[in-house]
């Protein structure tokens, strides 16, 4: 067969009877696999990093810069959700070539902030750190800046590949990048100090972006290059692109604000909080956001014929799958994960660090629930054509978070600031539910709430019972028993709590034709 045409055409609107749940599950699982491969590589590096450098002012300084990287990283991934409706014919408002040129323009302010202005930017985002900590922040920003840009371009290429239906190329690129990053980390961890993880992220970005670029070229390239790109129209279309994605930037800046307050706390708390948030945010990205990415092209097409079907057949099942995985992961971190890291790497976390990590993980579990709702409802609303209404909520969202964080920090210190991280996303999730469901909002809230409750109770009961036995054993053996037994109990209870989801997941894992 010849190369796929660069023209992005729309399929006929699909009715509920025409959906293929197994195919959709495969696409979602491909994206989840890629995300969790990146998460696994990051987790390995994070544990090694913690064992090598502990939780100090220098690691605090690095993780402030790393928060900026992850914020723009998720913002880049969000382009894969917000840009799809702009690229799908017959209502496309951007060509692939204009989309690529727009992402080139977006890279300019990012490089300015992280290169010539890195020192000033570090003093803004790390106000509570001393000179040595802020020096690490500045150095890390200069390494992570190019990585941010490359990940932005990789996300743009992934958007084009996803609309063309080539999810395997996207997944392969991210997995290859994750592997490259891990290799570079292992090579440099004895020589690059606290900046090792930064160089690893840069290597991952280089490999991911290069692989994505080759995938786009093989699938049809950027389209007709004979028509010149004019500056004024291009600026307007770049503004359109960013305007639709503003809400994702606002959502991910919330943690940067929280981390700025945490930098005023005890030395090491910024590092521990960054680990806990990295774990929770990867759960959201690998479940809710991955499902949204894999389904946004179909959601856009289905929404043109039946909006209710998008909620019933994408958002609600997607939330159940996300909670099915996120609830036990967070319960496992609280019950066994922190102790396991301490027992395997005694120099990484002391007893106070274990307690702090447990508290932060428990508080972030509350944040994870509205974050999952938001990650699934946002692509649905973009598919509905409600991008303007959604992005108008960006500034109120940040303002509410600033007020909640200031109040929580004043009342309860760093724990109050972390707890406040859930308030603005929860309010935003409720607003999205109203925008998406209208008069049916109460019913949607009830169904989401019941799903969250049953998975959370199952995870809490499973790992809570396991922790009782694990604590009686103590030490590394106790942590391993808690994790293993909790997982077994949760898996045993899943068919009772979510029989249909288990059936669909098992069907997606079967080879085609069986």
C-alpha positions in Angstrom: 0.0 0.0 0.0 1.1 3.6 -0.6 1.7 6.1 2.1 -1.2 7.5 4.0 -2.4 10.8 2.7 -1.6 13.8 5.0 -5.3 14.9 4.7 -7.1 14.2 7.9 -10.5 12.9 7.0 -13.4 12.1 9.2 -15.2 8.8 9.3 -18.9 8.6 9.3 -20.5 9.4 12.6 -20.6 6.2 14.7 -23.8 5.2 16.4 -23.9 3.3 19.7 -24.5 0.1 17.8 -21.5 0.6 15.6 -18.9 0.9 18.4 -16.2 -1.7 18.8 -15.4 -1.7 22.6 -12.5 -4.2 22.1 -10.8 -2.0 19.5 -11.3 1.1 21.7 -9.9 -0.8 24.7 -6.8 -1.8 22.6 -6.2 1.8 21.6 -6.6 3.0 25.2 -4.3 0.2 26.5 -1.7 1.1 23.9 -1.5 4.6 25.2 -1.7 3.5 28.8 1.2 1.0 28.2 3.3 3.8 26.8 2.5 6.1 29.7 3.2 3.4 32.3 6.4 2.5 30.5 7.5 6.0 31.0 6.2 5.9 34.6 8.2 2.7 35.3 11.4 4.2 33.9 10.8 7.3 35.9 10.0 5.3 39.0 13.3 3.4 38.7 15.2 6.6 38.2 13.3 8.3 41.1 14.2 5.5 43.5 17.8 5.5 42.4 17.9 9.3 42.6 16.5 9.2 46.1 18.9 6.5 47.3 21.9 8.4 45.8 21.1 12.0 46.9 18.4 11.7 49.7 16.2 14.7 50.4 18.3 17.8 50.7 18.2 21.5 49.8 19.9 20.6 46.5 17.4 18.0 45.6 14.6 20.4 46.7 16.1 22.8 44.2 16.2 20.3 41.4 12.6 19.2 41.9 11.3 22.8 41.8 12.7 23.0 38.3 11.5 19.5 37.5 7.9 20.6 38.5 8.1 23.1 35.6 9.2 20.4 33.3 6.4 18.1 34.3 3.9 21.0 34.1 4.9 21.8 30.5 5.1 18.1 29.8 1.4 17.5 30.7 0.6 20.8 28.9 2.3 19.4 25.8 0.3 16.1 26.1 -2.9 18.1 26.4 -2.3 19.4 22.9 -3.1 15.9 21.8 -6.6 16.4 23.2 -7.4 20.0 22.3 -5.9 20.0 18.8 -7.6 17.0 17.3 -10.9 18.8 16.6 -8.9 21.5 14.8 -7.3 19.0 12.5 -10.1 16.7 11.6 -11.9 17.3 8.3 -14.4 18.5 7.1 -14.3 21.2 9.8 -10.5 21.5 10.2 -9.3 24.9 11.1 -5.5 24.1 10.9 -3.4 22.2 8.4 -0.8 19.9 9.7 1.9 22.3 8.5 0.3 25.2 10.3 0.0 23.1 13.4 3.8 22.3 13.3 4.7 25.9 12.7 2.6 27.0 15.6 4.4 24.7 17.9 7.7 26.1 16.7 6.5 29.6 17.8 5.4 28.3 21.2 8.9 27.0 21.9 10.3 30.6 21.9 9.1 31.8 25.3 9.8 28.5 26.9 13.5 28.8 25.8 13.7 32.4 27.0 12.4 31.5 30.5 14.7 28.5 30.9 17.9 29.8 29.3 18.7 33.6 29.5 16.1 34.2 32.3 16.7 31.0 34.2 18.2 32.7 37.3 15.3 35.2 37.7 12.7 32.5 37.0 14.3 30.2 39.7 14.0 33.0 42.3 10.2 33.2 41.5 9.4 29.5 41.7 11.7 28.7 44.7 11.3 31.6 47.1 11.9 29.5 50.2 15.2 27.9 49.1 18.7 29.1 50.0 21.3 30.1 47.4 22.6 26.6 46.9 19.1 25.2 46.3 18.2 28.0 43.8 21.5 27.5 42.0 20.5 23.9 41.3 17.1 25.1 40.2 18.7 27.5 37.7 21.1 24.8 36.3 18.3 22.3 36.0 16.1 24.8 34.1 18.8 25.3 31.5 19.0 21.5 30.9 15.2 20.9 31.1 14.3 23.8 28.8 15.3 22.0 25.5 13.7 18.9 26.9 10.4 20.7 27.3 10.6 22.0 23.7 11.4 18.6 22.3 8.5 17.0 24.3 6.2 19.7 23.0 7.2 18.8 19.4 6.9 15.1 20.1 3.4 15.7 21.4 2.5 17.6 18.3 3.7 14.7 16.2 1.8 12.2 18.4 -1.4 14.3 17.7 -1.0 13.9 14.0 -0.2 10.2 14.3 -3.3 9.7 16.6 -5.6 11.4 14.1 -4.2 9.2 11.4 -4.9 6.2 13.6 -1.3 5.2 14.1 -1.3 4.7 17.9 1.4 2.0 17.7 4.0 4.5 16.5 3.1 6.8 19.3 3.4 4.1 21.9 6.7 2.8 20.5 8.2 6.3 20.5 7.4 7.0 24.1 8.6 3.5 25.2 11.9 4.0 23.3 12.3 7.5 24.8 11.7 6.1 28.3 14.4 3.4 27.7 16.9 5.9 26.5 16.3 8.1 29.5 16.9 5.3 31.9 20.1 4.3 30.1 21.5 7.8 30.3 20.5 8.1 34.0 22.5 4.9 34.8 25.5 6.1 32.8 25.6 9.6 34.5 24.3 8.9 38.0 27.8 8.8 39.5 29.1 11.9 37.8 26.3 14.4 37.2 25.1 14.8 40.8 21.6 16.2 41.4 21.3 17.1 37.7 21.4 13.5 36.6 17.7 13.2 36.2 17.6 16.4 34.1 20.1 14.9 31.6 18.0 11.8 31.6 14.9 13.7 30.7 16.7 15.5 27.9 17.9 12.2 26.4 14.3 10.8 26.6 13.0 13.9 24.8 15.6 13.6 22.0 14.8 10.0 21.3 11.0 10.4 21.6 10.9 13.5 19.3 13.1 11.9 16.7 11.1 8.7 16.6 7.8 10.6 16.4 9.2 12.7 13.6 10.1 9.6 11.6 6.6 8.3 12.2 4.9 11.4 10.9 7.2 11.4 7.8 6.2 7.7 7.1 2.5 8.4 7.6 2.3 11.3 5.1 4.5 14.1 6.4 3.3 17.6 7.0 1.4 18.0 3.8 1.8 20.4 0.9 4.9 22.6 1.4 4.4 24.7 -1.7 1.9 27.1 -0.1 3.9 29.7 2.0 3.1 30.3 5.7 2.2 33.9 6.3 3.2 35.5 9.6 -0.1 37.2 10.6 -2.4 34.3 9.9 0.1 31.9 11.6 0.1 34.0 14.8 -3.7 34.0 14.8 -3.8 30.2 14.4 -1.1 29.8 17.1 -3.3 31.9 19.4 -6.2 29.6 18.6 -4.1 26.6 19.4 -2.9 28.0 22.8 -6.3 29.4 23.7 -7.8 26.0 23.6 -5.0 24.6 25.8 -4.8 27.4 28.3 -6.9 25.4 30.8 -4.3 22.5 30.9 -1.5 25.0 31.6 -3.5 26.5 34.4 -4.3 23.0 35.8 -0.7 22.0 35.9 0.6 25.3 37.3 -1.4 24.5 40.4 1.3 22.1 41.6 4.1 24.7 40.9 2.2 27.0 43.3 1.9 24.3 45.9 5.6 23.5 45.6 6.5 27.1 46.1 4.7 27.1 49.4 6.3 23.7 50.3 9.8 25.2 49.6 9.3 27.3 52.8 8.9 24.1 54.9 11.4 21.7 56.3 14.4 20.8 54.1 13.5 17.7 52.1 9.7 18.2 52.1 9.8 19.6 48.6 11.6 16.5 47.4 9.3 14.1 49.1 6.2 16.0 47.9 7.5 15.9 44.4 7.9 12.1 44.6 4.3 11.7 45.8 2.9 14.0 43.2 4.9 12.4 40.4 3.4 9.0 41.4 -0.2 10.4 41.6 0.1 12.4 38.4 1.4 9.5 36.4 -1.6 7.5 37.5 -3.8 10.2 36.2 -1.8 10.5 32.9 -1.7 6.7 32.5 -5.4 6.1 33.0 -7.7 9.1 32.5 -5.6 11.1 30.2 -4.4 8.2 28.1 -8.0 7.1 27.6 -8.9 10.6 26.6 -6.1 10.8 24.1 -6.9 7.5 22.5 -10.6 8.3 22.2 -10.6 12.0 21.3 -10.8 11.5 17.5 -13.8 9.1 17.9 -15.4 11.4 20.5 -15.2 14.3 18.1 -16.9 12.2 15.4 -19.5 10.6 17.7 -20.4 14.0 19.4 -21.6 15.3 16.0 -24.3 12.7 16.1 -24.9 11.8 19.8 -23.4 13.8 22.6 -25.0 11.7 25.3 -23.2 8.6 23.9 -19.9 10.3 24.6 -20.7 10.5 28.3 -22.3 7.1 28.6 -19.8 5.1 26.5 -16.5 7.0 27.0 -16.4 9.2 30.1 -18.2 6.9 32.6 -16.4 3.6 31.5 -13.1 5.5 31.3 -13.5 6.7 34.9 -14.2 3.2 36.1 -11.1 1.9 34.4 -9.0 4.7 35.8 -10.3 4.2 39.4 -9.8 0.4 39.0 -6.0 1.1 38.6 -5.5 4.3 40.6 -7.2 3.3 43.8 -5.0 0.3 44.6 -1.9 2.0 43.4 -2.4 4.9 45.9 -3.4 2.6 48.7 -0.4 0.4 48.0 1.9 3.5 48.2 0.5 4.5 51.6 0.4 1.0 53.1 3.6 -0.4 51.7 5.4 1.7 49.1 7.0 4.2 51.4 8.2 1.5 53.9 9.6 -0.6 51.0 11.7 2.3 49.7 13.0 3.0 53.2 13.9 -0.7 53.8 15.5 -1.2 50.4 17.4 2.1 50.4 17.9 3.1 54.0 19.8 6.3 53.0 16.9 7.6 50.9 14.2 8.2 53.5 14.5 8.3 57.3 11.5 7.5 59.6 10.2 11.1 59.3 10.5 10.9 55.5 8.5 7.7 55.4 5.8 9.3 57.5 5.8 12.5 55.4 5.5 10.5 52.2 2.6 8.5 53.6 0.8 11.7 54.6 1.4 13.4 51.2 0.3 10.3 49.3 -2.9 10.1 51.3 -3.7 13.8 50.7 -2.9 13.5 47.0 -5.3 10.5 46.8 -8.1 13.0 47.4 -6.7 15.2 44.6 -6.5 12.2 42.2 -10.3 11.7 42.2 -11.3 15.1 40.8 -8.1 15.1 38.6 -9.4 11.9 36.9 -12.8 13.4 36.4 -11.3 16.4 34.8 -8.9 14.4 32.6 -11.9 12.5 31.1 -14.4 15.4 30.8 -12.1 17.9 29.2 -11.7 16.0 25.9 -15.4 15.3 25.9 -16.2 19.0 26.2 -13.6 19.8 23.5 -15.4 17.3 21.3 -18.7 19.1 22.1 -17.2 22.4 20.9 -17.1 23.9 24.3 -13.5 24.9 24.3 -14.1 28.7 24.9 -16.4 28.1 27.9 -13.8 25.7 29.4 -10.8 28.0 29.0 -12.7 30.9 30.5 -12.5 29.0 33.7 -8.7 29.0 33.7 -8.1 32.3 35.6 -10.8 31.6 38.3 -9.3 28.1 38.7 -5.8 29.6 39.5 -7.3 32.3 41.7 -9.2 29.8 43.8 -6.1 27.6 44.1 -4.0 30.6 45.3 -6.6 31.5 47.9 -7.0 27.8 49.1 -3.2 27.2 49.2 -2.5 30.4 51.1 -5.3 29.6 53.6 -4.3 25.9 54.0 -0.6 26.8 54.5 -1.4 29.4 57.1 -3.6 27.0 59.1 -1.8 23.7 58.7 1.6 24.4 57.1 2.8 22.2 54.3 0.1 19.6 54.9 -2.5 22.2 54.5 -1.0 23.4 51.3 -1.0 19.9 49.9 -4.6 19.2 51.0 -5.7 22.4 49.3 -4.4 21.1 46.0 -7.7 19.1 45.7 -10.1 22.1 46.2 -9.8 24.0 42.9 -9.8 20.8 40.7 -12.9 19.5 42.6 -14.7 22.8 41.9 -13.6 22.7 38.3 -14.8 19.1 38.0 -18.2 20.1 39.1 -18.3 23.0 36.6 -17.3 20.6 33.8 -20.0 18.2 34.8 -22.6 20.9 34.5 -21.3 22.0 31.1 -21.3 18.4 29.9 -24.5 17.0 31.3 -26.7 20.0 31.9 -29.9 18.9 33.6 -28.5 15.4 34.0 -25.6 16.6 36.1 -27.0 15.2 39.4 -27.2 11.7 37.8 -23.7 12.0 36.4 -22.3 13.1 39.8 -24.1 10.2 41.5 -22.7 7.6 39.1 -19.2 8.9 39.3 -19.3 9.2 43.0 -20.5 5.6 43.4 -17.7 4.3 41.2 -15.1 6.3 43.1 -16.5 5.0 46.4 -16.6 1.3 45.6 -13.1 1.2 44.2 -11.7 3.3 47.0 -13.4 1.2 49.7 -12.1 -2.0 48.1 -8.6 -0.7 47.9 -8.7 0.7 51.4 -10.0 -2.6 52.8 -7.6 -4.8 50.9 -4.4 -2.9 51.7 -5.7 -2.0 55.2 -6.2 -5.7 56.1 -2.8 -6.5 54.5 -1.1 -3.8 56.5 -2.3 -5.3 59.8 -0.5 -8.5 59.0 2.5 -6.7 57.6 3.0 -4.6 60.7 3.0 -7.7 62.9 5.9 -9.0 60.8 7.8 -5.7 60.5 10.8 -4.7 58.3 11.3 -5.5 54.7 9.3 -8.7 54.9 6.3 -6.9 56.4 6.3 -4.3 53.6 6.5 -7.0 51.0 3.7 -9.0 52.6 1.5 -5.9 52.8 2.0 -5.1 49.1 1.6 -8.6 47.9 -1.4 -9.5 50.0 -3.1 -6.2 49.4 -2.8 -6.7 45.7 -4.2 -10.3 45.9 -7.2 -9.2 48.0 -7.9 -6.3 45.6 -7.7 -8.6 42.5 -10.0 -11.1 44.2 -12.6 -8.4 44.9 -12.5 -6.8 41.5 -14.9 -9.2 39.8 -17.4 -8.4 42.5 -17.0 -4.7 42.2 -16.5 -4.3 38.4 -17.3 -7.5 36.5 -17.9 -5.8 33.2 -14.7 -3.8 33.3 -12.7 -7.0 34.1 -14.4 -8.8 31.1 -13.5 -6.0 28.7 -9.9 -5.8 29.9 -9.4 -9.5 29.6 -10.9 -9.4 26.1 -8.6 -6.6 25.1 -5.6 -8.7 26.2 -6.6 -11.7 24.1 -4.9 -12.0 20.7 -6.9 -10.8 17.7 -9.1 -13.5 16.3 -9.6 -15.5 19.6 
